Amino acid sequence: MRLVIKTARFALGVFLLVSLVQLSSAWYLQRPPQAPGQTDLVVVFPGDDNRFAAGCQLVKNGHSSRLMIINQSASSMKAIAKKHHVPAGIILLPGGTSRSSFEDAFRTSEAITDLGVRSVTLVTSAYHLPRALFLLKSVLALNGKEIAVHHYPVQDEHPTKRKLQLYYNELLKLWGSSSEMAGYFVSGHLVLDYKIILRGKAWLKKKLLFDV
């Protein structure tokens, strides 16, 4: 019994410590973003048009000659680029299909390998960036890739209640994303390919997370 209590306390302590780091990182990234240095590729994780606009603006400013947006096809990439007036010389790269933040990082790692790039800038919302950066850097490290990873947090305006809900969701999603990543590196397969895990994820999301 005493061992169970100690284990529970340790697990709670780890959860609280990781949560504190996440919240501190998210708060830090709420500052107005600074333009990162030039990189070989700008990759935008899925989300709303604010993320797409930020990625397009970076390549328009000469930050990179290549832009990839996860979960976008060649035709939708062209439509986004046209909407945001991206110059014709920018190379537009479809981002493959993704069902989770881990798979966003996985698809990015695949593109980095295929393109042979040595530096990348990750664009996503500020509240999502701590988890996204952790996943991308972890996937690259576990694959033995030494890549310079820059980041550009997109500042989204949300009411206080919605912002707290987003932060809460991120605290829990980190553990789900980490489990998904561990499952991939143990099995060699994307775990969401298994229908039972996909259904389990949907059930947990419905029960534990805010719908925001």
Residue pairs with C-beta under 8 A, 6 or more apart in sequence:
18 174
19 171
21 130
22 130
22 131
22 167
22 170
22 171
22 174
23 167
23 171
25 129
25 130
26 126
26 127
26 129
26 130
26 167
26 170
29 126
29 127
29 129
29 130
29 153
30 126
30 153
30 155
32 155
33 126
33 152
33 153
33 154
33 155
35 58
35 61
35 63
35 152
36 58
36 63
36 121
36 150
36 151
36 152
37 150
38 62
38 63
38 64
39 63
39 64
39 117
39 119
39 120
39 121
39 148
39 150
40 64
40 66
40 115
40 117
40 118
40 119
40 120
41 64
41 66
41 67
41 68
41 93
41 111
41 112
41 115
41 117
41 119
41 120
41 121
42 55
42 58
42 59
42 63
42 64
42 66
42 67
42 68
42 120
42 121
42 123
43 55
43 68
43 69
43 70
43 95
43 108
43 111
43 120
43 121
43 122
43 123
44 51
44 52
44 54
44 55
44 67
44 68
44 69
44 70
44 95
44 123
44 124
45 51
45 70
45 101
45 104
45 122
45 123
45 124
45 128
45 132
46 69
46 70
46 71
46 98
46 104
47 124
47 125
47 128
47 154
48 156
50 125
50 154
50 156
51 123
51 124
51 125
51 154
52 69
52 80
52 84
53 84
54 123
54 152
54 154
55 67
55 69
55 123
55 152
56 67
56 80
56 81
56 84
56 85
56 86
57 84
58 64
58 67
58 121
58 123
58 152
59 65
59 66
59 67
59 86
59 90
60 84
60 85
60 86
60 87
60 90
63 121
64 121
65 89
65 90
65 91
66 90
66 91
66 93
66 115
66 117
67 77
67 81
67 86
67 90
67 91
67 92
67 93
68 92
68 93
68 94
68 95
68 108
68 111
69 77
69 80
69 95
70 95
70 96
70 98
70 104
70 107
70 108
71 95
71 96
71 97
71 98
71 104
72 80
72 94
72 95
73 94
74 92
74 94
77 92
77 93
77 94
78 92
80 86
81 90
81 92
86 92
93 111
93 115
95 107
95 108
95 111
96 107
96 110
96 111
97 107
98 104
98 106
98 107
99 192
99 198
100 177
100 180
100 192
100 201
101 128
101 131
101 132
101 135
101 173
101 177
102 135
102 139
102 177
102 180
102 181
102 184
103 190
103 192
104 132
104 135
104 136
105 132
105 135
105 136
105 138
105 139
105 181
106 139
106 184
106 190
108 120
108 122
108 136
108 139
109 136
109 139
109 140
109 143
109 145
111 117
112 120
112 140
112 145
112 147
113 143
113 145
117 147
118 147
118 148
119 147
119 148
119 149
119 150
120 147
120 148
120 149
120 150
121 149
121 150
121 151
121 152
122 129
122 132
122 133
122 136
122 149
122 150
122 151
122 152
123 151
123 152
123 154
124 132
124 153
124 154
125 153
125 154
125 156
126 153
126 154
126 155
126 156
127 156
127 163
127 166
127 167
127 170
128 170
129 151
129 153
130 170
131 170
131 173
131 174
131 177
133 149
133 151
134 174
135 177
135 181
136 149
137 149
138 181
139 181
140 146
140 147
140 149
142 185
158 166
162 212
165 210
165 212
166 210
166 212
168 209
168 210
169 209
169 210
169 212
172 208
172 209
173 209
176 201
176 204
180 191
180 192
183 191
183 197
184 190
184 191
191 197
192 198
192 201
